């Protein structure tokens, strides 16, 4: 069976932060990283910038999990907000999982 894999960047391209990559087949989605960005000078009053997950909202049943590469804010920082909407399993190393657990409390 030849099933294509779509690679979709919802953040982290041509910018520092908001790293979020989607690997999608017809049946499954894996989300790699879930980071936040920091505001630019022209964004007064903004504390954090979250990736746009609108693409994922209608596909929650296909999401198998978040796979986090490491514990920097630009890779885990958006999890407390996005995980509320998409409560999929989170996979990470022990150290990164510890950092994530503190953020989710």
NUNUTI-33800 format. One line per field, with one value per residue (C-alpha): residue number from 1; residue in one letter; z, x, y. Coordinates in Angstrom, 2 decimals. Layout:
N
n: [NUM | ...]
res: [A | ...]
c3: [Z | ...]
c1: [X | ...]
c2: [Y | ...]
***
This chain:
105
n: [1 | 2 | 3 | 4 | 5 | 6 | 7 | 8 | 9 | 10 | 11 | 12 | 13 | 14 | 15 | 16 | 17 | 18 | 19 | 20 | 21 | 22 | 23 | 24 | 25 | 26 | 27 | 28 | 29 | 30 | 31 | 32 | 33 | 34 | 35 | 36 | 37 | 38 | 39 | 40 | 41 | 42 | 43 | 44 | 45 | 46 | 47 | 48 | 49 | 50 | 51 | 52 | 53 | 54 | 55 | 56 | 57 | 58 | 59 | 60 | 61 | 62 | 63 | 64 | 65 | 66 | 67 | 68 | 69 | 70 | 71 | 72 | 73 | 74 | 75 | 76 | 77 | 78 | 79 | 80 | 81 | 82 | 83 | 84 | 85 | 86 | 87 | 88 | 89 | 90 | 91 | 92 | 93 | 94 | 95 | 96 | 97 | 98 | 99 | 100 | 101 | 102 | 103 | 104 | 105]
res: [X | X | X | X | X | X | X | X | X | X | X | X | X | X | X | X | X | X | X | X | X | X | X | X | X | X | X | X | X | X | X | X | X | X | X | X | X | X | X | X | X | X | X | X | X | X | X | X | X | X | X | X | X | X | X | X | X | X | X | X | X | X | X | X | X | X | X | X | X | X | X | X | X | X | X | X | X | X | X | X | X | X | X | X | X | X | X | X | X | X | X | X | X | X | X | X | X | X | X | X | X | X | X | X | X]
c3: [0.00 | -1.06 | 1.22 | 0.79 | 3.71 | 3.76 | 5.59 | 6.77 | 8.69 | 10.90 | 12.36 | 12.57 | 8.93 | 8.27 | 11.93 | 15.32 | 17.36 | 16.93 | 15.74 | 14.80 | 12.10 | 11.01 | 9.41 | 7.90 | 6.05 | 5.08 | 8.47 | 10.95 | 12.07 | 14.17 | 15.48 | 15.96 | 18.49 | 19.76 | 20.38 | 20.90 | 19.50 | 21.09 | 19.96 | 17.63 | 18.42 | 16.40 | 18.64 | 21.84 | 24.56 | 23.13 | 25.49 | 23.48 | 19.91 | 19.39 | 16.17 | 14.25 | 14.72 | 12.75 | 10.27 | 13.04 | 14.73 | 12.34 | 12.37 | 16.10 | 15.64 | 13.38 | 15.79 | 17.38 | 19.51 | 19.99 | 19.54 | 21.20 | 20.12 | 23.08 | 25.89 | 24.53 | 24.64 | 20.85 | 20.87 | 23.99 | 24.96 | 23.26 | 24.70 | 27.71 | 25.34 | 22.41 | 24.48 | 25.95 | 22.44 | 21.32 | 24.33 | 22.44 | 24.06 | 24.43 | 23.67 | 24.80 | 26.53 | 30.32 | 30.78 | 28.25 | 29.74 | 33.12 | 31.70 | 29.97 | 33.12 | 34.98 | 32.17 | 32.12 | 35.87]
c1: [0.00 | 1.52 | 0.17 | 1.41 | 2.61 | 1.89 | 4.33 | 2.67 | 4.42 | 2.01 | 4.84 | 8.58 | 9.29 | 11.29 | 10.88 | 12.34 | 9.70 | 6.26 | 7.76 | 4.91 | 5.13 | 2.30 | 2.91 | -0.36 | -1.62 | -5.20 | -5.77 | -3.31 | -1.66 | 1.46 | 2.31 | 6.02 | 6.73 | 4.31 | 6.23 | 5.43 | 6.92 | 7.76 | 6.30 | 8.06 | 8.57 | 5.48 | 3.25 | 2.89 | 0.84 | 1.37 | 3.17 | 3.23 | 2.50 | 0.88 | 0.89 | -2.38 | -3.84 | -7.02 | -5.93 | -5.98 | -9.28 | -11.47 | -9.06 | -8.77 | -9.83 | -6.80 | -4.21 | -2.20 | 0.06 | 2.50 | 6.14 | 8.37 | 12.01 | 13.36 | 12.36 | 13.01 | 10.07 | 9.94 | 9.20 | 7.02 | 5.74 | 2.33 | 1.39 | -0.57 | -2.93 | -3.11 | -3.31 | -6.61 | -8.09 | -6.27 | -5.65 | -3.57 | -0.75 | 2.56 | 5.77 | 9.12 | 12.35 | 12.26 | 13.86 | 11.57 | 8.54 | 9.48 | 9.62 | 6.27 | 4.60 | 5.51 | 4.03 | 0.78 | 0.14]
c2: [0.00 | 3.32 | 5.99 | 9.51 | 11.60 | 15.30 | 17.56 | 20.76 | 23.52 | 25.48 | 27.54 | 27.85 | 28.68 | 31.85 | 32.83 | 32.00 | 30.22 | 28.71 | 25.43 | 23.11 | 20.47 | 18.17 | 14.78 | 13.60 | 10.55 | 9.82 | 8.14 | 9.65 | 12.88 | 13.29 | 16.75 | 17.44 | 20.19 | 22.79 | 25.97 | 29.59 | 32.74 | 36.03 | 39.34 | 41.71 | 45.39 | 46.26 | 44.08 | 46.14 | 44.47 | 40.97 | 38.59 | 35.36 | 34.32 | 30.93 | 28.93 | 28.82 | 25.33 | 25.99 | 23.32 | 20.69 | 21.55 | 19.58 | 16.64 | 15.91 | 12.28 | 11.66 | 13.14 | 10.31 | 12.48 | 15.30 | 14.31 | 16.88 | 17.07 | 19.05 | 21.39 | 24.88 | 27.32 | 27.54 | 23.78 | 23.27 | 26.72 | 26.52 | 23.12 | 24.48 | 26.31 | 23.92 | 20.73 | 21.98 | 21.92 | 18.78 | 16.49 | 13.92 | 11.92 | 13.77 | 11.87 | 13.27 | 12.36 | 12.18 | 15.62 | 17.27 | 15.50 | 16.95 | 20.47 | 19.93 | 18.59 | 21.78 | 23.89 | 21.89 | 22.33]
***
